[in-house]
Amino acid sequence: MQTSIKEPGNTHVYKCFSLDTKDGIAHLVMNRPEQMNSMIKEFWSELPQVISEIEASGKTRVIVISAEGKHFSAGMDLSVFESGDNLKTETPTDREKLKQLILWLQSSLNALASCRVPVIAAIQGACIGGAFDMVAACDLRYATQDATFKIQEINLAMMADLGGLQRLPYLLSDAVVRELAFTGEALTAERALALGLINEILPNHEELVKRALQVAQQIASRAPLAVSASKEAINYARDHHINDALLHCANLQASIFSIADLAECMKAKKEKRSPVFGDLRPLKNSF
């Protein structure tokens, strides 16, 4: 199934996703349920492209990622390596080729973490391997009761290499990350909630998507500049010393603070209505 994502200036046809945009929310849906939404070759080029196009318009304030079918995603589709040449390590050239492939795959998921708007993952059923890496790169995670998370690579005599081992230590305790990485055992939704990996458990897929969109609506109603800056500040603080992060926060606040947005908040409160804010500025790759 191929889906055309019709955004302004966008005529691309995507194989792995469908997209619905409304009221500042971009709902990106993985739409290959018969294949458990496995991550085929096209996935790795389509994901960063569609994320880039979504945030470039400036109209999107939050992204929700969900999936059709019983399972969120079975992770990496083995067809990505079907030629066999990508896995050769006989020569330095072979090893460099494999390294560059891994970095390219990582960059696809990095697009979620570096996106200037929050990304919410809505997860049902199995979330395996690369899919676990994917949701670890998102800002918020909601799941159904039957959701499970697994670092599958160790079960295939491999080390996970797409970001999960690097991001999960910020989301889970060191001992839990090591347990998952070394054993390849599944993490249940109930335990994931208790450990702080997910924000909430929902009874079924319908309620899951409904809740994710509800949270997205709350985020979209806030001042876009303040939300975007908050994500940047949190990410920066995670990766830097607290004193550096405090200085960065002060500089960032000084650069994005809007007296007009503050006045609108106060006026809306007085008038007992929701505030109305302008969109983010569009991103352009030219002068």
Number of C-alpha atoms within 10 A of each C-alpha: 9 12 14 14 19 14 15 9 8 12 10 14 14 20 17 24 26 19 20 13 16 10 13 19 20 23 23 23 19 23 23 20 17 11 14 22 27 25 22 18 16 12 22 19 15 18 19 18 15 20 18 16 17 25 21 18 17 18 20 25 28 28 28 24 23 24 24 18 18 17 23 31 30 22 24 21 18 11 12 15 13 10 8 9 11 17 15 13 13 8 9 10 11 14 15 12 17 17 14 12 14 14 13 15 19 19 18 20 23 18 19 24 21 16 21 24 27 24 25 24 26 26 34 30 23 22 27 24 24 28 27 25 27 24 28 25 25 22 16 19 23 24 30 22 18 19 24 24 24 25 28 27 20 17 15 9 8 9 14 18 16 24 19 22 18 15 15 20 14 14 14 15 13 11 10 14 19 15 13 18 20 15 14 19 16 16 17 17 25 17 12 19 16 12 14 13 20 22 13 20 22 22 12 15 23 10 14 23 24 13 18 25 21 12 15 23 17 10 18 21 16 17 21 25 21 16 19 18 19 18 18 21 18 12 15 17 17 12 11 12 10 12 10 12 18 15 11 17 19 11 11 16 16 10 10 12 13 14 9 10 19 14 12 17 19 13 14 14 12 9 10 9 10 13 18 13 17 11 15 19 13 11 12 8 5 4 3
